[in-house]
Amino acid sequence: MPVPQHVFEPPFNIIRSSHVVLDVTDLKLSREFYETTVGLHVEDADDNVVYLRAAEEHQHHSLVLRKAAAPACARLGFKVGNEKDLDKAAAFLSENGLAYAFVDQPFQGRTLQFTDPFGFQIELYAAMDRRPHLLRRYDLYRGCHPQRLDHFNVFAAEVQDTVEFYARLGFRLTEYAEEDGPNGRIAAAWMHRKGNVHDFAITNGKGPRLHHFAYWTPTAMNIIHLCDVMASQGFVKNIERGPGRHGISNAFFLYVRDPDGHRLELYTSDYFTGDHDHEPLRWSLRDPRRQTLWGAPAPRSWFEQGSPFSGQAVREPKFVADVLVAD
């Protein structure tokens, strides 16, 4: 399948991935997991919603937990450059026949919400309430010392079309996994806006679903420490995959599941991709090093389980990728 070309003058300017809104069934239990075990900081909370952020973030929140009857992903949030970009985004959506709405969201400025052509529920904003930096407040550090939200990864039923849509919005391809042979299809793509490996990864599978969201940690030792913390707190079964090092992105990683099954990645040591002539790196879908540089394949749950988007029907993928799966 064709690799999309970089678009350097997109219709509006997305700066980076910003925040995720999750529906959870036990708000108290989820708050304890993210605050005490993982180490995020609670900024505001009531009986129905909790707002959290990481140590390096000035913004009010990067994770929103909402009390709900069933677990789901409600929204993926991206920050745009300025207020004019919100109007440009609205014009782009209108021109392409996509419904949108400007809504009031707590602690955010004017916010534009829309559902993309593939069922992913997105919100854009230019301004969010600011909070004091906690980077040097080491007395507040817990868990794995998460520093900032890094990226989202989604299951998409139509990988190629989804990749091409976000390429039009200025997301630049860094790495991709493709079937071998002359008619090989792209099965996963890593795309960025902020100059690292990815803000948004698109993976073949039943979709639309959230595969995971990721927080960046200072070192690999922070991730290893989280394994000790989770084991001590009785969360051994919530450690799904890792720790290890990806071939794709070069990042050191750990995947864990929260009390509702939402998947969280802790992530560090990827690389700079900001140069305009950065060439995307191709991986064979059958190369065992792409999943884990050391050759260990991912478990079946990693390919099959994810969080649905609220109110969106999940579709079968256009094709089934032949991936390596752990026994």
GIPERA-V526457 format. One line per field, one symbol per residue. ss: DSSP state (H for helix, E for strand, L for the rest). phi: phi as a letter, one per 40 degrees, with the letter a starting at -180 (. if undefined). psi: psi as a letter, one per 40 degrees, with the letter a starting at -180 (. if undefined). A space follows every 10 residues. Layout:
ss->???
phi->???
psi->???
This chain:
ss->LLLLLLLLLL LLLEEEEEEE EEEELLHHHH HHHHHHHHLL EEEEELLLEE EEELLLLLEL LLEEEEELLL LEEEEEEEEE LLHHHHHHHH HHHHHLLLLE EEELLLLELL EEEEELLLLL EEEEELLELE LLLLLLLHHH LLLLLEEEEE EEEEEELLHH HHHHHHHHLL LEEEEEEELL LLLLLEEEEE EELLLLLLLE EEEELLELEE EEEEEEELLH HHHHHHHHHH HHLLLHHHEE EEEEELLHHH LEEEEEELLL LLEEEEEELL LLLLLLLLLL EEEELLLHHH HLLLLLLELH HHHHLLEEEL LLLLELLLLL LLLLELL
phi->.cccccbcbc cabccacbab bbcbcbcccc dccccccchc bcbaaacbab bbabcccccc abbbbbcaca caccabbbcb cacccccccc cccccbgbca acbcbdgbcd bbbabccbgc cbbbabbbdc bcdbdccccc cbfcfdbacb abbbcbcbcd ccdccccccg cbcbaabbcc hcbcbcbaab bbbbgbcaba bbbcicacac cabbbcbcac ccccccdccc cccgbdcccc agcabcccgg ccaabbbcdc gdcbbbaagc bcbcccbccc ccbccccccc cbdcgccccd dccbbacccd gbccbcccab ccbcbcc
psi->iihiihhegi dihhdiidii hhhidgdddd ddddddddei hhdiiaeeih hiiidehdid iehhhhhidi iihdihhihi dadddddddd dddddefhii ihihhheiah hhiihieeeh hiiiidhiii iihedegdee hibefhdihd iihihhdgdd ddddddddee hhhdiihiii idfhiheiih iideeadidh ihhhihihih diiihhidid dddddddddd ddeffdeehd haiahidhee ihihhihide ehhhhhhifa ihfehdfhhi hhhhdeheed dhdeehiiid ddediihihh ehhhiiidih hgihhi.
